[in-house]
Amino acid sequence: MPSRRDLMKTGLVLGGALGVPRFARGQFCPPQGNVPTPASPPTTPFVWPMPIMPVAQPVDASVLNPGPDPSTHQRYNEFPPKKFYNIDVKAVMQKFHPDLPASVLFGYNGQVPGPTFHANYGEPLLIRFNNNLPTDHVGFGIPSISTHMHNFHTASESDGYPADFNDAGTYRDHHYCAFPAGNDPAQIMNTLWYHDHRQDFTAQNTYRGLTGFALWFDSLDSGNENDTNPVALRMPSGQFDVPMVFHDKVFDQNGLLYMDILNTDGILGDRYTVNGVIQPFFQVQPRKYRFRLLNGGPSRFYTFALSGGAKFVQCSNDGCLFPKPVAVNNCTIAVSERVDVIVDFSNFAGQSIYLLNQAEQLTGRGPSGNLLTPGDQVMRFDVGMNASPDNSQIPTAMRPLPLVDLTKVVKERLFRFDYFSGSWIVNGKVFDTNRIDADPRQGDSEIWTIRNEGRQWSHPIHIHFEEHMILSRNGVPIVPGSVENCRKDVIFLHPEEEVRVFFTFRDFLGHYPMHCHNTVHEDHAMMMRWQIEP
């Protein structure tokens, strides 16, 4: 298969149905956010039920032939895998709606979204991702992958660094040690997701289907509402713990999935999908549910609310539980952010409740700041009349925050995200995987200032590996008890905003990226490499 570098030399990449010309990096390529895209054919809402992704099943280690090479993984012998998974990444024909034909998608195990991993801290995993995508694939996306467990505490060689990709016909083993950063229980994460991170093609490959959930459990968030352990939170579990990934899509005049790869501004779809279905319905019982809401991109921000007076109890921001839950009327989720909410339907038996998106967004550049009233109907909850026994709880206290010791800070760094002369840039440079732009030492604490210097674009900035604590936004300290007073792995920045964040770099060495998670910006070089040194 020709490399991305070879394709760039010719000025071509695989794009639409037959491949389209594209500007090589460094040439002027103006943002295309206002270029009209085709309007999707009409679809009837609330026709199909919302799918629930199957739970990934482990395999016997003997299935992996050849077996994994411990010498290629940091701390492998210290944390040998207790479970093994064998995942096939392959093409699949799948419909988003009965009014539309099937499109060619990429799926983990041929499923879109991929299977949900259920895993436990203290139980290391090894997942083999086999790239069985067709080498003769035509259209947007590329049969070359790099799988990122967003944002687990993972050694660099298993992180899914964008340039660590494997092409069709090969595999890559990912080893997850399954311990929190610094072995600090306050650093445990619970709602994660995995997705393709192939350099220059993240937007295209994820838009074509390469996303899935990974739920990590521990004694506190045990995934069992009947848990007798006194420390267990006993939040809604089992069929009442529901992962939901949101992607907005657009379809061509023939009803096939469409992506404008000339758009470097940010891509908006005109159809909402939840777990791969356009505007589904979901039958619920009149009791409490935990919904794990994930914005899978590529460029839309959401502000979710519920109709009929129903409310959210927000329990997390990204993969991290709050110290205490927060009752909210709505919650905003930038690309790749996750929010766990509890919704109590017990007072709505026999009614239908709509999940609404209130965020007005007219281009891929970001939300306008206006809230729509009541908002777009994304999906419908149909509440039945009878409920199973509900032993779940809305906790009064959850996971305490880790200590932020500013006396340990050894260095401060500034990172400026901007657009100049046709390129998305960080500190004035486009991404170069061979250039190290920051080199913190293992065990050090640092403060990074992340600044959006653009006047027109919003950027959700994702920093791999270590969760950070936001110290201030635009010079104003974060308010204790607010939804940003927590550990994060994504920072959304509106135009000309900045935040200061605190890190400690622990446990592993190697390279990691920081990038905009508007995946269109990421693929056009709004990314930098940083590296943990001994």
C-alpha positions as CSV (number, residue, x, y, z in Angstrom):
1,M,0.0,0.0,0.0
2,P,1.4,3.5,-0.8
3,S,2.3,5.5,2.3
4,R,0.6,8.8,3.2
5,R,3.9,10.4,2.3
6,D,3.8,8.9,-1.2
7,L,0.2,10.0,-1.6
8,M,1.1,13.5,-0.6
9,K,3.9,13.7,-3.1
10,T,1.4,13.1,-5.9
11,G,-1.1,15.5,-4.3
12,L,-3.7,12.8,-4.1
13,V,-5.4,10.9,-1.3
14,L,-8.3,8.5,-1.4
15,G,-11.4,10.6,-0.9
16,G,-14.9,10.4,-2.3
17,A,-16.2,7.6,-4.5
18,L,-13.3,7.7,-6.9
19,G,-10.6,9.6,-5.1
20,V,-10.3,13.4,-5.4
21,P,-7.4,15.8,-5.6
22,R,-6.2,17.4,-2.4
23,F,-3.7,20.1,-1.5
24,A,-0.4,18.8,-0.2
25,R,0.5,20.0,3.2
26,G,2.2,23.3,3.1
27,Q,0.1,24.6,0.2
28,F,-2.7,27.0,0.8
29,C,-5.9,25.1,1.4
30,P,-8.6,27.5,2.6
31,P,-11.1,26.3,5.1
32,Q,-14.2,24.8,3.4
33,G,-16.7,25.1,6.3
34,N,-19.1,27.2,4.3
35,V,-19.1,25.1,1.1
36,P,-22.5,23.5,0.8
37,T,-22.7,19.7,1.3
38,P,-25.5,17.6,-0.1
39,A,-28.7,17.4,1.9
40,S,-29.4,13.9,3.2
41,P,-32.5,12.2,1.9
42,P,-35.5,12.5,4.3
43,T,-35.8,9.9,7.0
44,T,-38.6,9.2,9.4
45,P,-37.6,9.6,13.0
46,F,-38.0,7.1,15.8
47,V,-38.5,4.0,13.5
48,W,-35.6,1.8,14.7
49,P,-34.8,1.0,18.4
50,M,-31.4,2.2,19.7
51,P,-29.0,-0.7,19.5
52,I,-27.0,-1.9,22.5
53,M,-23.5,-3.0,21.6
54,P,-22.5,-6.5,22.6
55,V,-19.9,-7.0,25.3
56,A,-16.5,-8.1,23.9
57,Q,-15.7,-11.7,24.9
58,P,-12.1,-12.8,25.9
59,V,-10.4,-15.7,24.1
60,D,-7.9,-18.3,25.2
61,A,-4.4,-17.0,24.9
62,S,-3.6,-19.9,22.5
63,V,-5.8,-18.2,19.9
64,L,-3.2,-15.5,19.5
65,N,-0.7,-17.2,17.2
66,P,2.0,-16.1,17.2
67,G,1.7,-15.1,20.9
68,P,2.5,-11.6,22.1
69,D,6.1,-10.5,22.6
70,P,6.6,-9.4,26.2
71,S,9.9,-7.6,25.3
72,T,7.9,-5.0,23.2
73,H,5.7,-3.9,26.1
74,Q,6.7,-1.8,29.2
75,R,6.1,-3.6,32.5
76,Y,4.5,-6.6,30.8
77,N,6.1,-9.2,33.1
78,E,5.1,-7.1,36.1
79,F,1.5,-6.9,34.9
80,P,0.9,-10.1,32.8
81,P,-2.4,-10.2,31.0
82,K,-5.2,-12.0,32.7
83,K,-7.6,-11.7,29.8
84,F,-6.9,-11.8,26.0
85,Y,-9.0,-10.4,23.2
86,N,-8.8,-10.9,19.5
87,I,-10.5,-8.1,17.5
88,D,-10.9,-8.1,13.8
89,V,-11.1,-4.7,12.1
90,K,-13.0,-5.3,8.9
91,A,-15.5,-3.8,6.4
92,V,-19.2,-4.3,6.8
93,M,-22.4,-3.3,5.0
94,Q,-24.7,-1.6,7.5
95,K,-27.8,0.6,7.4
96,F,-28.3,3.7,9.5
97,H,-32.0,3.8,8.9
98,P,-34.6,1.6,7.0
99,D,-35.2,4.4,4.5
100,L,-31.6,4.3,3.4
101,P,-29.5,1.7,1.7
102,A,-26.5,0.0,3.4
103,S,-23.2,1.8,3.3
104,V,-19.7,0.3,3.5
105,L,-18.5,0.9,7.1
106,F,-15.4,-0.1,9.0
107,G,-16.1,-2.0,12.3
108,Y,-14.3,-3.6,15.2
109,N,-15.4,-7.3,14.7
110,G,-17.5,-5.9,11.8
111,Q,-19.7,-4.1,14.3
112,V,-20.5,-0.3,14.2
113,P,-20.1,0.8,16.9
114,G,-17.7,-1.8,18.1
115,P,-18.2,-4.2,21.0
116,T,-18.1,-2.7,24.5
117,F,-15.2,-3.9,26.7
118,H,-16.0,-4.6,30.3
119,A,-12.8,-4.6,32.3
120,N,-11.6,-4.4,35.9
121,Y,-8.8,-2.5,37.5
122,G,-6.2,-5.1,38.7
123,E,-7.0,-7.3,35.8
124,P,-4.5,-6.5,33.0
125,L,-5.6,-7.1,29.4
126,L,-4.0,-7.7,26.0
127,I,-6.1,-6.8,23.0
128,R,-4.9,-7.8,19.5
129,F,-6.3,-5.6,16.8
130,N,-6.1,-7.5,13.4
131,N,-6.4,-5.2,10.4
132,N,-8.5,-7.2,8.0
133,L,-9.7,-4.1,6.0
134,P,-9.8,-4.6,2.3
135,T,-6.6,-3.4,0.5
136,D,-8.7,-2.4,-2.5
137,H,-11.0,-0.1,-0.5
138,V,-12.4,2.8,-2.5
139,G,-13.7,6.0,-1.0
140,F,-12.9,8.0,2.1
141,G,-11.0,6.2,4.9
142,I,-7.9,4.1,4.5
143,P,-7.2,0.5,5.4
144,S,-4.5,1.4,7.9
145,I,-5.2,1.8,11.6
146,S,-3.9,2.9,15.0
147,T,-6.2,2.1,17.9
148,H,-6.3,4.5,20.8
149,M,-7.9,3.6,24.2
150,H,-9.0,7.1,25.0
151,N,-7.6,8.1,27.6
152,F,-6.4,5.1,29.6
153,H,-3.2,5.2,31.6
154,T,-1.3,3.2,29.0
155,A,2.3,2.7,27.9
156,S,3.2,4.6,24.8
157,E,3.6,1.6,22.6
158,S,0.0,0.6,23.3
159,D,-1.5,4.0,23.4
160,G,-2.5,4.3,19.7
161,Y,0.0,7.0,18.8
162,P,-1.1,8.2,15.3
163,A,2.1,7.3,13.6
164,D,2.2,3.8,15.2
165,F,-0.2,2.3,12.6
166,N,-0.5,-1.1,11.1
167,D,-1.7,-1.7,7.6
168,A,-4.1,-4.3,6.2
169,G,-3.0,-7.8,6.7
170,T,-1.1,-7.1,10.0
171,Y,-1.9,-6.9,13.6
172,R,-0.8,-4.9,16.7
173,D,-1.0,-6.0,20.3
174,H,-2.1,-3.5,23.0
175,H,-1.2,-4.2,26.6
176,Y,-3.2,-2.5,29.3
177,C,-1.7,-2.8,32.8
178,A,-5.0,-1.8,34.4
179,F,-3.6,0.3,37.3
180,P,-4.3,4.0,37.9
181,A,-1.7,6.6,37.5
182,G,0.8,6.5,40.4
183,N,-1.3,3.6,41.8
184,D,-3.5,6.4,43.3
185,P,-7.2,5.2,43.6
186,A,-8.2,8.9,43.1
187,Q,-6.8,8.6,39.5
188,I,-9.2,5.7,38.5
189,M,-11.2,6.3,35.3
190,N,-14.4,4.5,34.4
191,T,-16.0,5.6,31.1
192,L,-13.5,5.3,28.3
193,W,-13.8,4.7,24.5
194,Y,-11.5,3.4,21.8
195,H,-11.3,4.6,18.3
196,D,-9.0,4.8,15.3
197,H,-6.2,7.3,15.5
198,R,-4.4,6.8,12.2
199,Q,-2.3,9.8,11.3
200,D,-4.0,12.1,8.8
201,F,-7.1,9.8,8.6
202,T,-8.6,9.8,12.1
203,A,-11.7,11.8,10.9
204,Q,-12.3,9.5,7.9
205,N,-11.8,6.2,9.7
206,T,-13.9,7.1,12.8
207,Y,-16.6,8.6,10.6
208,R,-16.7,5.3,8.7
209,G,-17.3,3.5,12.0
210,L,-14.2,2.8,14.1
211,T,-15.4,3.7,17.6
212,G,-16.4,1.7,20.6
213,F,-16.8,1.9,24.4
214,A,-14.5,0.5,27.1
215,L,-16.0,0.5,30.6
216,W,-13.5,0.0,33.5
217,F,-14.8,-1.0,36.9
218,D,-13.3,-1.0,40.5
219,S,-14.6,-1.5,44.0
220,L,-16.2,2.0,44.1
221,D,-17.8,2.0,40.6
222,S,-18.4,-1.8,40.5
223,G,-21.1,-2.0,37.9
224,N,-23.4,-3.8,40.3
225,E,-26.3,-1.9,41.8
226,N,-26.8,-4.8,44.2
227,D,-23.2,-4.8,45.5
228,T,-23.1,-5.4,49.2
229,N,-19.6,-3.9,49.5
230,P,-20.2,-0.8,51.7
231,V,-17.9,1.4,49.5
232,A,-19.8,0.5,46.3
233,L,-21.7,3.4,44.7
234,R,-24.5,1.1,43.5
235,M,-25.3,3.2,40.4
236,P,-27.7,1.7,37.9
237,S,-26.1,-1.3,36.3
238,G,-26.6,-4.1,33.8
239,Q,-29.3,-3.3,31.3
240,F,-29.8,0.0,33.1
241,D,-26.2,1.1,32.4
242,V,-26.4,2.2,28.8
243,P,-23.5,3.5,26.6
244,M,-24.6,5.9,23.9
245,V,-22.3,7.3,21.2
246,F,-23.4,10.3,19.1
247,H,-22.2,10.9,15.6
248,D,-23.8,13.4,13.1
249,K,-23.8,12.2,9.5
250,V,-24.7,13.3,6.0
251,F,-25.8,11.1,3.2
252,D,-25.6,11.6,-0.6
253,Q,-28.5,11.7,-3.0
254,N,-28.4,7.9,-3.2
255,G,-28.6,7.6,0.6
256,L,-25.0,6.5,1.0
257,L,-22.7,7.8,3.8
258,Y,-20.9,10.9,2.5
259,M,-17.9,12.8,3.7
260,D,-16.5,16.0,2.2
261,I,-12.7,15.4,2.6
262,L,-11.9,18.8,1.1
263,N,-13.5,20.4,4.2
264,T,-10.7,21.4,6.6
265,D,-12.9,23.6,8.7
266,G,-15.0,21.0,10.5
267,I,-17.7,18.7,9.2
268,L,-21.4,18.8,10.3
269,G,-23.9,16.2,9.5
270,D,-27.7,16.8,9.1
271,R,-28.7,13.5,10.7
272,Y,-28.1,12.6,14.3
273,T,-27.2,9.0,15.0
274,V,-27.1,7.3,18.4
275,N,-25.2,4.0,18.5
276,G,-25.2,3.9,14.7
277,V,-29.0,4.6,14.1
278,I,-30.6,7.8,13.0
279,Q,-33.0,9.2,15.6
280,P,-33.8,5.9,17.4
281,F,-36.2,5.2,20.1
282,F,-35.3,3.4,23.3
283,Q,-37.8,1.6,25.6
284,V,-37.0,2.2,29.3
285,Q,-38.7,1.3,32.6
286,P,-40.0,3.8,35.1
287,R,-36.8,3.7,37.2
288,K,-33.3,5.0,37.3
289,Y,-30.8,4.6,34.4
290,R,-27.2,5.5,34.0
291,F,-26.4,6.8,30.5
292,R,-22.8,7.1,29.4
293,L,-22.9,9.9,26.8
294,L,-20.0,10.1,24.3
295,N,-19.5,12.7,21.5
296,G,-17.8,10.7,18.8
297,G,-17.4,13.6,16.4
298,P,-16.2,14.6,14.0
299,S,-16.8,18.4,14.7
300,R,-20.2,19.0,16.4
301,F,-20.6,20.1,20.0
302,Y,-23.8,19.1,21.8
303,T,-25.8,20.6,24.7
304,F,-28.1,17.8,25.8
305,A,-31.3,18.4,27.6
306,L,-34.5,16.3,28.3
307,S,-38.1,17.2,27.4
308,G,-41.0,17.0,29.8
309,G,-39.3,18.4,32.8
310,A,-36.9,15.4,33.2
311,K,-33.5,16.2,34.6
312,F,-29.9,14.9,34.6
313,V,-27.8,14.1,37.5
314,Q,-24.3,14.5,36.1
315,C,-21.8,12.1,37.7
316,S,-18.7,12.6,35.6
317,N,-16.8,14.6,33.1
318,D,-14.7,12.6,30.7
319,G,-13.8,9.3,32.2
320,C,-13.6,10.5,35.8
321,L,-16.3,10.5,38.5
322,F,-17.0,13.8,40.4
323,P,-16.5,14.0,44.2
324,K,-20.2,14.6,44.3
325,P,-22.9,14.4,41.6
326,V,-24.3,17.6,40.2
327,A,-28.0,18.2,39.2
328,V,-28.1,20.0,35.9
329,N,-30.7,21.1,33.4
330,N,-28.4,20.4,30.4
331,C,-24.8,19.3,29.7
332,T,-22.4,20.4,27.0
333,I,-20.2,17.8,25.4
334,A,-17.4,18.7,23.0
335,V,-15.9,16.2,20.6
336,S,-14.5,13.1,22.4
337,E,-15.8,14.2,25.8
338,R,-17.9,11.8,27.9
339,V,-20.5,12.6,30.5
340,D,-22.2,10.0,32.8
341,V,-25.7,11.0,33.8
342,I,-28.4,9.3,35.9
343,V,-32.0,9.9,34.8
344,D,-34.9,8.8,37.0
345,F,-37.9,7.9,34.8
346,S,-40.1,6.8,37.8
347,N,-42.4,9.8,37.4
348,F,-42.8,9.5,33.7
349,A,-44.5,6.1,33.3
350,G,-46.4,5.8,30.0
351,Q,-44.8,9.0,28.6
352,S,-42.3,9.7,25.9
353,I,-39.2,11.8,26.8
354,Y,-37.0,13.3,24.1
355,L,-33.3,13.8,24.3
356,L,-32.7,17.2,22.8
357,N,-29.6,19.0,21.4
358,Q,-29.9,22.7,22.2
359,A,-26.5,23.8,20.9
360,E,-26.8,25.9,17.8
361,Q,-23.9,25.1,15.4
362,L,-24.0,26.4,11.9
363,T,-20.5,25.4,10.7
364,G,-17.8,23.0,11.7
365,R,-16.0,25.9,13.4
366,G,-17.9,25.4,16.6
367,P,-21.1,26.3,18.4
368,S,-22.5,29.8,18.0
369,G,-23.2,30.1,21.8
370,N,-27.0,30.3,21.3
371,L,-29.2,27.7,22.9
372,L,-32.1,26.3,20.8
373,T,-35.5,26.1,22.6
374,P,-36.6,23.4,22.9
375,G,-33.9,22.0,20.7
376,D,-33.4,19.3,18.0
377,Q,-34.9,15.8,18.8
378,V,-31.9,13.4,18.8
379,M,-33.8,10.3,20.1
380,R,-36.9,9.3,22.1
381,F,-37.2,7.4,25.4
382,D,-40.5,5.5,25.6
383,V,-41.2,4.9,29.3
384,G,-43.1,1.7,30.1
385,M,-45.6,1.2,32.9
386,N,-43.8,-1.5,35.0
387,A,-40.4,-1.4,36.5
388,S,-38.0,-4.1,37.7
389,P,-36.8,-3.8,41.3
390,D,-34.6,-0.8,41.5
391,N,-31.9,-1.1,44.1
392,S,-29.7,1.5,42.5
393,Q,-28.7,4.8,44.1
394,I,-27.8,8.3,43.2
395,P,-24.7,8.6,45.3
396,T,-24.2,11.5,47.6
397,A,-20.4,11.2,47.4
398,M,-18.2,9.5,44.8
399,R,-14.5,9.7,44.0
400,P,-12.3,12.2,45.8
401,L,-10.0,14.4,43.7
402,P,-6.3,13.7,43.8
403,L,-4.0,16.1,45.5
404,V,-2.7,19.1,43.4
405,D,0.6,20.0,44.9
406,L,1.8,23.2,43.2
407,T,5.0,23.2,45.2
408,K,6.1,20.2,43.1
409,V,5.8,22.0,39.7
410,V,9.2,22.1,38.0
411,K,8.2,23.7,34.7
412,E,5.5,25.7,33.0
413,R,4.8,25.5,29.2
414,L,2.6,27.4,26.8
415,F,0.9,25.8,23.8
416,R,-0.8,28.1,21.3
417,F,-3.4,26.6,18.9
418,D,-4.0,28.6,15.8
419,Y,-4.6,28.7,12.0
420,F,-2.1,30.3,9.6
421,S,-1.7,30.3,5.8
422,G,-3.7,27.2,5.2
423,S,-2.5,25.1,8.1
424,W,-3.7,24.2,11.6
425,I,-0.7,24.8,13.9
426,V,0.5,24.4,17.5
427,N,3.1,27.0,18.6
428,G,3.4,28.0,14.9
429,K,4.2,24.5,13.6
430,V,2.3,21.7,11.8
431,F,2.6,18.2,13.3
432,D,5.9,16.4,12.6
433,T,6.0,12.9,14.3
434,N,9.8,13.1,14.3
435,R,9.9,16.4,16.3
436,I,9.5,16.4,20.1
437,D,7.8,19.6,21.3
438,A,7.8,18.9,25.0
439,D,10.0,16.5,27.1
440,P,8.8,16.3,30.7
441,R,10.7,13.9,32.9
442,Q,9.1,10.9,34.6
443,G,7.8,11.8,38.0
444,D,7.8,15.6,37.4
445,S,4.8,17.9,37.8
446,E,4.2,20.7,35.3
447,I,1.6,23.3,34.5
448,W,0.6,23.7,30.8
449,T,-1.2,26.7,29.5
450,I,-3.4,25.8,26.5
451,R,-4.4,28.8,24.5
452,N,-6.8,29.1,21.5
453,E,-5.5,32.1,19.6
454,G,-8.0,31.8,16.8
455,R,-10.9,34.2,16.6
456,Q,-13.3,31.9,14.6
457,W,-12.8,28.3,15.8
458,S,-13.5,26.3,18.9
459,H,-11.0,23.5,19.7
460,P,-11.5,20.5,22.0
461,I,-7.9,19.8,23.0
462,H,-7.1,16.2,24.0
463,I,-3.9,15.3,25.9
464,H,-3.0,11.6,25.9
465,F,-2.0,9.5,28.9
466,E,-2.2,11.7,32.0
467,E,-5.4,13.2,33.3
468,H,-5.1,16.8,34.2
469,M,-6.7,19.2,36.6
470,I,-7.9,22.5,35.3
471,L,-6.6,25.3,37.5
472,S,-8.1,28.3,35.8
473,R,-10.0,29.3,32.7
474,N,-9.3,32.7,31.2
475,G,-7.5,33.6,34.5
476,V,-10.4,32.8,36.7
477,P,-9.9,29.9,39.1
478,I,-12.1,26.9,38.7
479,V,-15.0,26.9,41.2
480,P,-15.1,23.9,43.6
481,G,-18.1,21.7,42.9
482,S,-18.5,22.9,39.3
483,V,-18.5,20.5,36.4
484,E,-14.9,21.5,35.5
485,N,-13.6,20.9,39.0
486,C,-12.5,17.4,38.1
487,R,-9.9,15.4,36.3
488,K,-10.1,15.8,32.5
489,D,-8.5,14.5,29.3
490,V,-10.2,17.0,26.9
491,I,-10.3,20.8,27.2
492,F,-12.7,22.6,25.0
493,L,-11.7,26.1,24.1
494,H,-13.9,28.7,22.5
495,P,-12.2,31.4,20.4
496,E,-9.5,33.3,22.3
497,E,-9.9,31.2,25.5
498,E,-7.1,29.7,27.5
499,V,-6.8,27.3,30.5
500,R,-4.0,26.3,32.9
501,V,-3.8,22.7,33.7
502,F,-1.7,20.6,36.2
503,F,0.0,17.2,35.4
504,T,2.2,14.7,37.0
505,F,3.9,12.3,34.5
506,R,4.2,8.8,35.9
507,D,4.8,5.1,35.4
508,F,5.7,4.9,31.7
509,L,8.2,6.4,29.2
510,G,7.7,7.3,25.5
511,H,5.8,9.4,23.0
512,Y,2.3,10.8,23.2
513,P,0.4,13.4,21.3
514,M,-1.7,16.5,22.2
515,H,-4.1,17.5,19.5
516,C,-7.4,19.1,18.6
517,H,-10.1,16.5,18.7
518,N,-12.2,18.2,16.0
519,T,-10.8,15.3,14.0
520,V,-10.8,17.4,10.8
521,H,-8.3,19.8,12.5
522,E,-6.3,16.9,13.9
523,D,-5.9,15.4,10.5
524,H,-4.7,18.7,9.1
525,A,-1.8,18.8,11.5
526,M,-3.2,20.5,14.6
527,M,-1.2,18.1,16.8
528,M,2.2,17.9,18.6
529,R,4.3,15.2,20.0
530,W,5.5,15.2,23.6
531,Q,7.6,12.6,25.3
532,I,8.2,11.4,28.8
533,E,12.0,11.1,29.4
534,P,13.8,9.2,32.2
